Amino acid sequence: MDTKQKFLIVSPTREKTLEDFYENTLLGKSLKLKMPFDIELCIFLDNKKGLCECNNLAIEKLSVQDPKIVVFVHDDVAIYDYYWPLRVFEALKKFDIVGVAGNARHEINYPNWAFKAVENDRFVWDDDEFLAGSVLHGVSWPAEIFSYFGEYEKQVVNLDGLFIATTSSLLLEKNLRFDELFDFHFYDADFCKTAVTKGCNLGTFSLSVMHELKEGNNFMSKEYYDAYVKFVKKWRNYEY
């Protein structure tokens, strides 16, 4: 990797100051270590905007004359691989857009990137042959759970939005943006479907990241269901 290669990390947070971000979030804690890479942070502090709006604001500041690798990552994700810039750089040689977990198929009626149905109020995992990647879960290091989904380097059509990386040149060339119709839920599925329609090649790769472990989930919340309805309505007439 060229030592001049630039990286941009984009992450909205509810923390009010950069100091609070470094002290209170998993992402901030994992970025405190000084590294010999050219890494720029675009942290939306005290954020009250939708995640897509923040990501788009970051994209609008990109320039063809200043190419970068752009990483969209949640603030409750810790990056525990000291060489993560190298891992991302190498992965982007194989795919246009990369993430740590994904699915090689994803119909519009799927309730989540990893699930294919809801039965008796329970989410049903998709078949193993389609799932890819892995994610650690916990609240501090070492992680409590290792979630292995499938083959690491696999072409997919949907990525988990907790960590998605691509190049500024691709975002600008393809005019690829996040649809602000989605505040949070299904924003990643929508972004991936949009990317696929624009001819982008998506894939997973191996990287040691830990997603904060929270009690329960909000898959059955009204906000989640409303986003699901918007997603299905938007894509129901799209022919694959």
KOLTIDREN-699954 format. One record per residue (C-alpha): residue number from 1; residue in one letter; x, y, z. Coordinates in nm, 4 decimals, m for minus. Layout:
REM residues N
R:seq:type:c1:c2:c3
R:NUM:a:X:Y:Z
...
REM end
This chain:
REM residues 240
R:seq:type:c1:c2:c3
R:1:m:0.0000:0.0000:0.0000
R:2:d:0.1240:0.3468:m0.0879
R:3:t:0.2137:0.5329:0.2314
R:4:k:0.0336:0.8365:0.0871
R:5:q:m0.2966:0.6496:0.0773
R:6:k:m0.5554:0.8479:0.2732
R:7:f:m0.8401:0.7103:0.4814
R:8:l:m1.1540:0.8858:0.6019
R:9:i:m1.3620:0.7458:0.8885
R:10:v:m1.7218:0.8691:0.8949
R:11:s:m1.9242:0.8134:1.2099
R:12:p:m2.2155:0.9987:1.3726
R:13:t:m2.2273:0.9940:1.7537
R:14:r:m2.4418:1.1319:2.0315
R:15:e:m2.1308:1.2239:2.2294
R:16:k:m2.1038:1.6005:2.2612
R:17:t:m1.7266:1.6441:2.2376
R:18:l:m1.4404:1.4659:2.0667
R:19:e:m1.2962:1.3886:2.4095
R:20:d:m1.6232:1.2195:2.5083
R:21:f:m1.6198:1.0273:2.1804
R:22:y:m1.2710:0.8920:2.2541
R:23:e:m1.3563:0.8035:2.6130
R:24:n:m1.7112:0.6700:2.5856
R:25:t:m1.7510:0.4915:2.2513
R:26:l:m1.5978:0.1654:2.1342
R:27:l:m1.4916:0.3250:1.8069
R:28:g:m1.3321:0.6208:1.9809
R:29:k:m1.1413:0.3992:2.2229
R:30:s:m1.0072:0.1855:1.9397
R:31:l:m0.8944:0.4945:1.7443
R:32:k:m0.7006:0.6543:2.0313
R:33:l:m0.3911:0.4538:1.9428
R:34:k:m0.1621:0.6507:1.7138
R:35:m:m0.1008:0.4679:1.3872
R:36:p:0.1435:0.5173:1.0981
R:37:f:m0.1369:0.5721:0.8486
R:38:d:m0.2971:0.8859:0.7068
R:39:i:m0.6365:0.8650:0.8790
R:40:e:m0.8826:1.1540:0.8864
R:41:l:m1.1908:1.1528:1.1084
R:42:c:m1.5311:1.2909:1.0164
R:43:i:m1.7203:1.2511:1.3447
R:44:f:m2.0643:1.4087:1.3706
R:45:l:m2.0731:1.5111:1.7364
R:46:d:m2.3926:1.5590:1.9377
R:47:n:m2.5669:1.4198:1.6335
R:48:k:m2.9412:1.4490:1.5893
R:49:k:m2.9480:1.3961:1.2130
R:50:g:m3.0327:1.0724:1.0366
R:51:l:m2.7355:0.8485:0.9698
R:52:c:m2.7831:0.8764:0.5930
R:53:e:m2.7817:1.2551:0.6072
R:54:c:m2.4497:1.2501:0.7930
R:55:n:m2.2948:1.0061:0.5467
R:56:n:m2.4100:1.2186:0.2539
R:57:l:m2.2671:1.5352:0.4098
R:58:a:m1.9326:1.3568:0.4316
R:59:i:m1.9564:1.2424:0.0693
R:60:e:m2.0349:1.5959:m0.0491
R:61:k:m1.7005:1.7106:0.0907
R:62:l:m1.5055:1.4555:m0.1136
R:63:s:m1.2978:1.5696:m0.4087
R:64:v:m1.1701:1.3982:m0.7206
R:65:q:m0.8380:1.5726:m0.6617
R:66:d:m0.8060:1.4249:m0.3124
R:67:p:m0.8826:1.0510:m0.3371
R:68:k:m0.9454:0.8572:m0.0159
R:69:i:m1.0701:0.5274:0.1117
R:70:v:m1.3919:0.6058:0.2970
R:71:v:m1.5057:0.3946:0.5918
R:72:f:m1.8609:0.4323:0.7213
R:73:v:m1.8654:0.2803:1.0697
R:74:h:m2.0955:0.2946:1.3727
R:75:d:m1.9591:0.4474:1.6910
R:76:d:m2.0464:0.1306:1.8866
R:77:v:m1.7963:m0.0696:1.6828
R:78:a:m1.4390:m0.1256:1.7984
R:79:i:m1.1691:m0.1928:1.5396
R:80:y:m0.9194:m0.4297:1.7015
R:81:d:m0.6965:m0.4935:1.4013
R:82:y:m0.3935:m0.2645:1.4166
R:83:y:m0.3432:m0.3146:1.0431
R:84:w:m0.7039:m0.2466:0.9459
R:85:p:m0.6064:0.0126:0.6791
R:86:l:m0.3997:m0.2555:0.5031
R:87:r:m0.6836:m0.5080:0.5287
R:88:v:m0.9321:m0.2606:0.3811
R:89:f:m0.6912:m0.1528:0.1076
R:90:e:m0.6312:m0.5124:m0.0014
R:91:a:m1.0019:m0.5975:0.0104
R:92:l:m1.0824:m0.3025:m0.2170
R:93:k:m0.8523:m0.4499:m0.4788
R:94:k:m1.1050:m0.7335:m0.5122
R:95:f:m1.4362:m0.5532:m0.4548
R:96:d:m1.5744:m0.2029:m0.5091
R:97:i:m1.7420:m0.1939:m0.1691
R:98:v:m1.6511:m0.4125:0.1284
R:99:g:m1.7855:m0.5023:0.4700
R:100:v:m1.7266:m0.7553:0.7448
R:101:a:m2.0577:m0.9415:0.7103
R:102:g:m2.3103:m0.9866:0.4329
R:103:n:m2.5423:m1.1993:0.2265
R:104:a:m2.5005:m1.3251:m0.1302
R:105:r:m2.8740:m1.2926:m0.1845
R:106:h:m3.1295:m1.0552:m0.0423
R:107:e:m3.4864:m1.0311:m0.1627
R:108:i:m3.6859:m0.7188:m0.0847
R:109:n:m3.9070:m0.9065:0.1601
R:110:y:m3.6110:m1.0159:0.3750
R:111:p:m3.6470:m0.8585:0.7217
R:112:n:m3.2718:m0.8182:0.7736
R:113:w:m2.9463:m0.8806:0.5863
R:114:a:m2.8942:m1.2152:0.7637
R:115:f:m3.2542:m1.3369:0.7817
R:116:k:m3.4952:m1.4617:0.5185
R:117:a:m3.8268:m1.4690:0.7045
R:118:v:m4.0217:m1.4001:1.0225
R:119:e:m4.2088:m1.6938:1.1701
R:120:n:m4.4069:m1.6771:1.4951
R:121:d:m4.2423:m1.3415:1.5743
R:122:r:m3.8971:m1.4957:1.5347
R:123:f:m3.6424:m1.4105:1.2668
R:124:v:m3.5302:m1.7079:1.0560
R:125:w:m3.1651:m1.7193:0.9509
R:126:d:m3.0927:m1.7404:0.5811
R:127:d:m2.9226:m2.0539:0.4493
R:128:d:m2.5549:m2.0892:0.5433
R:129:e:m2.4415:m2.1011:0.1813
R:130:f:m2.5427:m1.7368:0.1309
R:131:l:m2.4080:m1.5773:0.4488
R:132:a:m2.0536:m1.4437:0.4740
R:133:g:m1.8076:m1.2896:0.7183
R:134:s:m1.7943:m1.2590:1.0953
R:135:v:m1.8394:m1.0082:1.3780
R:136:l:m1.7311:m1.0103:1.7413
R:137:h:m1.9821:m0.8969:2.0050
R:138:g:m1.9193:m0.7646:2.3539
R:139:v:m1.8854:m0.4543:2.5683
R:140:s:m1.5092:m0.4638:2.6240
R:141:w:m1.2069:m0.6606:2.5089
R:142:p:m1.1888:m0.9566:2.4930
R:143:a:m1.5204:m1.0034:2.3169
R:144:e:m1.7892:m1.2298:2.4598
R:145:i:m1.9265:m1.3741:2.1360
R:146:f:m1.7725:m1.4657:1.8023
R:147:s:m2.0421:m1.4669:1.5343
R:148:y:m1.9223:m1.6544:1.2279
R:149:f:m2.1592:m1.6309:0.9331
R:150:g:m1.9635:m1.7911:0.6504
R:151:e:m1.6845:m1.7606:0.3956
R:152:y:m1.4784:m1.4468:0.4558
R:153:e:m1.3917:m1.3302:0.1056
R:154:k:m1.7236:m1.3687:m0.0701
R:155:q:m1.9117:m1.1667:m0.3280
R:156:v:m2.2404:m1.0486:m0.1801
R:157:v:m2.5298:m0.8172:m0.2607
R:158:n:m2.5976:m0.6910:0.0920
R:159:l:m2.3613:m0.5798:0.3693
R:160:d:m2.4168:m0.5134:0.7372
R:161:g:m2.3898:m0.1367:0.7762
R:162:l:m2.1853:m0.1493:1.0979
R:163:f:m1.8691:m0.1285:0.8804
R:164:i:m1.8724:m0.0458:0.5091
R:165:a:m1.5732:0.0802:0.3122
R:166:t:m1.5238:0.2007:m0.0432
R:167:t:m1.3291:0.4634:m0.2344
R:168:s:m1.4122:0.8290:m0.2776
R:169:s:m1.3579:0.7887:m0.6518
R:170:l:m1.6314:0.5242:m0.6720
R:171:l:m1.8762:0.7304:m0.4675
R:172:l:m1.8203:1.0312:m0.6915
R:173:e:m1.8008:0.8449:m1.0231
R:174:k:m2.1206:0.6464:m0.9557
R:175:n:m2.2922:0.9381:m0.7815
R:176:l:m2.3565:0.6916:m0.5017
R:177:r:m2.5407:0.8295:m0.2005
R:178:f:m2.7440:0.7129:0.0985
R:179:d:m3.1206:0.7569:0.0666
R:180:e:m3.2323:0.9927:0.3432
R:181:l:m3.5743:0.8292:0.3302
R:182:f:m3.4138:0.5947:0.5848
R:183:d:m3.2988:0.7344:0.9177
R:184:f:m3.1255:0.4157:1.0294
R:185:h:m3.3031:0.0845:0.9752
R:186:f:m3.2590:m0.0592:0.6245
R:187:y:m3.0310:0.2261:0.5192
R:188:d:m2.7510:m0.0251:0.4563
R:189:a:m2.9701:m0.2663:0.2589
R:190:d:m3.0925:0.0240:0.0475
R:191:f:m2.7397:0.1564:m0.0086
R:192:c:m2.6211:m0.1886:m0.1168
R:193:k:m2.9120:m0.2404:m0.3562
R:194:t:m2.8483:0.1019:m0.5055
R:195:a:m2.4797:0.0167:m0.5477
R:196:v:m2.5639:m0.3120:m0.7206
R:197:t:m2.7975:m0.1331:m0.9647
R:198:k:m2.5067:0.0982:m1.0500
R:199:g:m2.2849:m0.1979:m1.1369
R:200:c:m2.0799:m0.2124:m0.8165
R:201:n:m1.9208:m0.5330:m0.6924
R:202:l:m1.9731:m0.5941:m0.3188
R:203:g:m1.7799:m0.8335:m0.0986
R:204:t:m1.6845:m0.9337:0.2536
R:205:f:m1.3372:m0.9594:0.4038
R:206:s:m1.1828:m1.0622:0.7354
R:207:l:m1.1296:m0.7910:0.9955
R:208:s:m1.1313:m0.8006:1.3743
R:209:v:m1.4154:m0.5696:1.4779
R:210:m:m1.6414:m0.5893:1.7805
R:211:h:m2.0007:m0.4629:1.7824
R:212:e:m2.1319:m0.3525:2.1196
R:213:l:m2.3476:m0.6209:2.2755
R:214:k:m2.6880:m0.4870:2.3743
R:215:e:m2.9746:m0.6587:2.5507
R:216:g:m3.2564:m0.7613:2.3187
R:217:n:m3.3098:m0.6038:1.9775
R:218:n:m3.5441:m0.3596:1.8124
R:219:f:m3.6321:m0.5780:1.5140
R:220:m:m3.9963:m0.5704:1.6155
R:221:s:m4.0158:m0.1979:1.6888
R:222:k:m4.2501:0.0331:1.5003
R:223:e:m3.9503:0.2240:1.3609
R:224:y:m3.8020:m0.0959:1.2228
R:225:y:m4.1304:m0.2069:1.0667
R:226:d:m4.1916:0.1366:0.9133
R:227:a:m3.8465:0.1303:0.7534
R:228:y:m3.9111:m0.2226:0.6251
R:229:v:m4.2321:m0.1046:0.4571
R:230:k:m4.0470:0.1873:0.2939
R:231:f:m3.7755:m0.0482:0.1700
R:232:v:m4.0195:m0.2974:0.0176
R:233:k:m4.2230:m0.0201:m0.1438
R:234:k:m3.9137:0.1374:m0.2974
R:235:w:m3.7716:m0.1822:m0.4471
R:236:r:m4.0770:m0.3960:m0.5230
R:237:n:m4.0808:m0.3073:m0.8936
R:238:y:m3.7088:m0.3545:m0.9446
R:239:e:m3.6251:m0.6469:m1.1731
R:240:y:m3.3087:m0.8411:m1.0874
REM end
